[in-house]
């Protein structure tokens, strides 16, 4: 992180690095503040600290300063509830918190970020040999975990990037998420500009697209669906984009087709990555899943992907060093060469590896294992459906039933709900009986967590 910032600042110190609701900040300004933060962290003997901060410019300063000092930062969601933060901070053994919020802290040592940048910058010998960072998972399948990484390993994924100062990337992910960290690294390595609204809801992203000359967007498929629906609701056309990237979830065929139609001149990429294993693969052919030729084999011994018993396994080029609280475990890095189960269920269809959902999302309907994602894909492909969420609901007879929440394309007030029910029934007719939704509820919006659709069983 600090190396990327130093390189960008050396080349174009006055170039705008970040645009946030609080204003614009140049690369030179970010680097100067990061050095002050590093000096302050060292003087105060801070080796680990928590961050709760909505403004991405401050996040970059703190992350880069931590890397320079060799201190381990860990971000929490910017709008996290006080009790939830207290619980998570206790689990992760954080005692120092850097934040501008006034409702957090409790027994923690709370420091405002301005206090760190307000101190004198010492002449540092250079970046620390170890540059740790802790990144929490999104928690879509349970309580968030925290993975320990090193910036120098994470930087491998952007080591060969060429400067593209003309690019303006939208920050659609939270910077506390692994995908958000990827976007930060990409922007810094490209010497580009990051447009970072807050809140980071799709409606805020759409406003940025319309008014801030954004050229590149990376977001989850769920985020993209919400953004496109928001544009239809406002009855506005979307400006052209140079790059459209999807990650964090499987990308359905209908969504990829819609993105191609809306952004005909854009490169459309799908990225497979995780908090634990880093960025593993990228697909640029515009089709769901990826080709079997990308899998590990005697002909492709350098591939980091393989399928074992219907589950995707990976080995990491820039994986974590381990989970917090699990010291001593073998690092999930390229050096170990180990393969790791991802929990992503896949199926090979017509020489294509297709994602079928997470193992934790499987619904047990009377002994039949039902995967929500293929059902959801059939429903969202319907012309009169904007979004859908498929999940399990407890049932005394079968243990569970398949349920669906559906957002009509024309809105609840205007939609012919009975016609849509009939469309859904026809769309899933070729699936096994246990896979048919027994409950269909029409809603204004679907539940998300970390910009991802929440599936699996309801409590």
N, C-alpha and C positions, 0 to 999 in steps of 0.2 A: 504493500500500500504506500509506504513512504517513498520507495524507489519510483513508483509510477508518478506520484505527485511531484517529486523532485525533477523528473525528466520533463513533465509537462510544463512546470514552472520555468525551467531553464530555457525551453524552446519559445514559449509564449507567455511570459509572466502576466501580461495585461489581458490575456484572453479570458472571456467569461467562462468560468468553470461550472457554476451552479446558479440557477434562477429559482428562487423560492418566494413564498408570500412575503418574506421579510426583506427581499431585495436580491441583488446580484453580487456575486463574489468572484474575484479573479483567481487564477492559479497562484499567482505570486502572493496574494493575501492569504490564501489557504495555507500555503507552505510556511509563511512567516508565523501564523498562529499555531500551526502544528508544532513548530520548533519550540515556541514558548510553552506549549502544553507539555511537550516531552521534558523540558527543563524542570517545570513545576512538578511533574510526576516523580522525577528522580530526586529532587530536593525533599519532597515529602515522603520518599520511600514507599510510594504506591506501586505495587506490582500487579494488582488486580482491581478492577473497578466495574461497576454497573453503569449503564447509560440508559436514561429515559428521556428522549429528545425528539420532537416532531420535525425540527428544521434540519434538512439534510446537509446544509453547509456546516452546521455545528457537528453533525455526525462525522463528516469527513475529517474535520479538524481533530476530533477526539480519537478517531480510529488511527489516523496517520501519526498523531502524537504518541499514542500508545505503542504503535509499531516501532517508532524511533527510539522510545525509551525501553522497549522490551517488556512493557506492562500489558497484561491481558485484559482487553475490554470485552464486555458482553452486553449487547443491546437487549432491551425489553421493548415490547410493543409500546408505542408512544402514548396511547390512550389507555393503557392498562389500569384496571381498577386498583385502588390502594391495597385492599386486602389480598388480591391475587398477586400483586407485586411482592408484598411482604412474605407470602407463602413461598413463592418461587425463589426470592432472594435468600431465604433461610435454607432452602434445599441446596442451592448453589454456593452457599457460604460466602455471600457478598457482604462486606462490611463498609465499603466505600461506594457512594452513589453520586454520579454527576448528573444533575438535572436542573431545569429551571422551574419545574413544578413545585408547588408549595404544599401539596397534600401527600407527599411521599416521604419516606425516610425512617420514621420511628426511631429505632435505636441505631440506625446507620449513620455514618459520618457523611453528611450531605455537603457537596461542593457545587457551586454554580460554575458553569463553564467559563464565564467571564473572569472568574477569579484566577483560573489557570492561564488564560491568555493575557491577563493583566500583569503577570509577573515577568521579570526580565529573562530574556533568552540567553542561556549560557552557550558557549562554544562547545558543541558535542563532538566527540571523536568520530562518530559515525553511528549508523543504525546498529541496533543490538544484533548479536548473532542469532538469537531466537526471537521471533516476532509473533507471539501467540495471539490468537483471537478465539473467543468462544461464541458459537452460533447456535441458537436454539432452533429446534424443529418447529413446524407450524402447529403440531398437535392435532391434525385432522383425524388421526386414528387413536387418540388417547392423550394423556398428559405430555406436554412438550418435554423433550430431552435436550441436553446441551452437548454439542460436539466440539471438541478441541481441535483447532486447526492452526497452521502456521502460514503467515502471509507469503512466505517464500515458496511454499508448495502451491498455494492457491494461485500465485502469479504465473505459474507455468502455462495456464490456459490462455493468457493474453500476451505471452512473451514475444510473439511474432507480429503483433498488431502494428499497422502503420498509422501514422498521424492522419486523422480526418477531422480537423477543426471545424469543418463546415457542418458536421452532423450535430443534431440536437435530439437527444434521447429523452423520452418521457419516463419518469420514475413511477411506474405503476405498482411495483412491489414495495413492501415496507423495507427500509434499509436494514432492519433487524433479521430479515429472512435471508437464506442462502442465495436465492435468486436475486434479491436486492443487492447483495454483496457482489454478485457477478456483474450486475449492471454498473455498479460503481467502478469496478476494476476495468470494465470494457470502456467506459467513458474516459477514465483517466489515461488508460493506455492509448486511446485514440486521440487524446488532447481535444476532445469534443466538449460539448456543453450539455449539462444535465438540467432538464426542466422538472422540478420536483414540487408539485402542488401538495397542499395538506388541507383537509383530509385527502387520502389517496383513493377515493371512491371512483368508479367509472365515470360518474357525472363530472367529477373534477378533472379527470383525464380528458374527457371530451372538450371541456372548456379550454384546457391547455392546447389541445390539437387545433382548436379553432382560432386561438389568439396568440400562441407563442411560437409559431413557426417550427413545430416539432416535425422531425423527418424520420425518426426511428422509434418503434415501440416494441417492448418485450413484456408479455403479460400472460397470465393463465388463460386457457380457453374460456373458463367461466367469466373472467374479467372482460374478455373480448365480446362475449355474448351480451353482457350488461351494457357495454359501451355502444355496441351496434343498436341495441334496443333503445338506449337513451337518445341516440341520434335520430332514430325513427320517431320517438316521442316528441322531440323538439322540431322535427321536420326540417333538419339541416343536412346539407351534403358534407361529406368528410373530405378534407384536403388530401392531396396525394402524399404517399409515404414512400420512402426509399427502402426501409426494412421493416418487416413484420415478423416477430418471433413469438412462438408459443412454447410454454413449458409448465412443468408442475403437475400436469394432468394429461391424459390421452386426448388427442385432437380429433374430433369426429369429422367425417367426410363432408357433412353438410356445412359445418363451420368453415372448413378450409375452402370450400367452393364459394361461400359468401365473401370471405376475405379476398379471394382472387378477383371476384366481381367488383368489390368496393375499391380495392387497391390494385388495379391491373398492372401497374408498373413496378410494384414492390417485389423485392425478394422475400419469399415466405419460408421461414425455417422453423423446425421443431427441435427443441433441445431436450435431451434426457439428462437430468442431473438430480442430485439429492444432497441434503445437508451432510450426510455421512460420507458419501463417495465422491462428491464434487461433480464436475461436468464430465460426462462419460461419452456422449455421442450427440451428433447433430444430423438432422435429415433435411434435405433441401429440395426434394422432388415434389413437394406439395401434396403427397398422398399420406393417408393415415398409417401409423406404424412405421416399420422400416424393413428393408429387404433382407432376406436370409443371408445374402452375401456379406452383410455386416457382422455376422456372428463368427465367433472363434472357430477355427478349423485348421487342419494341416495346411490348407491353402492361405489362410489368414491368421497366422499365429500371433499377430500383434493386436488383434481385436480384443477389446475389453468387455465383450458381451457374449453370453452363452445362455441357452435355455436348458433347464434341468427339471424334468417332471412338470412341465407347464408353468414354471416360474422363471423369471429373468434373474440371472446372476451376473455380477459385474466384478471387475477388479479395477482399482482406482489409480489414476495418474496423479491426482491431487486430493486424496482422501483424508479423512480426519485422523488425528493421532489417538483418538479414543473418546468415549463419553466421559463427561465430568463425573468423578466419583468412581471411575473404573480404571485407575492407574495400573500399569503393569501389563495391560493387554497389548497384543501385537498390533502395531499401527496398520490401518487400512490404507496403505500407500503403495505406490508402484514398487517401492523397495521390497515389500513383503511378498508381492506376487500372488497373494491369496485371492480366492474367489469368495464372494459374499452374496447371500440371498437378499433380494431387494424387497420381497413381499409383493411385487407386481406380477400378476397372472397374465400369461400371454398364450396365444394360439397361432400356429403357423397355417396361413390360408393363402393358397396360390402364390407361394414363394414370398409371402409377406408375413412379418411378425406383427401380430395385431394385439394391442393391449385389451385385456378383459376386466381390468379393475384390480383392486388391492385384495390380498388374502383376508385382511381384516374387515372387508366390506361384504363378504359372502353371507347370504341369507339362507338359513336352513329352514326350508318349507317342507315339513313332514318327511324329512330325511333327504330331500333333494337340495343340492347345493345350487343356489341361484346367484348369478353375478349381476349386480345392478346396471353396470355400464352398458352392456349391449341393449338392454331394455330402454335405457335412457336415450341412447343414440337413435333408436327407432322412433321414439316420441319426438325428440327435438328436430328430426328430419322432416316432420310434418309442416306443411306450409302455414298452418294457423297456430303453430306453437312457437313462442319466442324462446322459452327456457323450460327445463324440467329437472326434477330431482327424484331419483328412485331410491328407496330405502326399505328397510324391514320394520314391520310393526308386530309386537307380540300378539299371539293368538293362542287361546287355550286348547284348541283342537290340534292344530298343526305346528305349534311352537312359534310360528311366524307366518305372516303373509307379506306379499309384495305390495308396497304402497307407492304412490307417485303424487308429487306436487307439480302442477303445470301452470305456467304463465302464458296466457293467450297472447297471440301477436297483436290483436286489436285492443287489448285491455279487458278487464273483467266486465265492465259495463256494456261494451259493444259486442262481445263475443257470443256466438251461439254455442253454449257449453255442451249441449247434448250432441250437436254435430261433432264437436271435437272428441267427445267420449267415444262416439262411433268410429272416428278416424283412428283413435288410439287402439281400440279393440281390433280393427283390421290390421294395423301396423304390427301388432305383436302376435298375430294369429299363427305365424309359422314357428313361434317359439314353443318349447314344452309347456304343458298346462300349468305347472307350478310357477312358471315365470310370468304369467299374466297378472297384471296389477289388479288386486281385489278392492283397492281403495284409490280413487282418483280425486284429488282435491285441487280446485283452481284457486290460485293465489296471485297477489300483486308482485311478489318477489320470493326468491328461494333463499334458503339458509346457506351461508358461506362461512368459511373459517380460513384465514390466510389467503383470501381471494380464490379459494377452491370450494367446489361443491361438497357438501357433507352427505355422505352415503352411509351404508351399513345399517346396523340395527338401532332403532330408537330405544331408549330406556323404558 
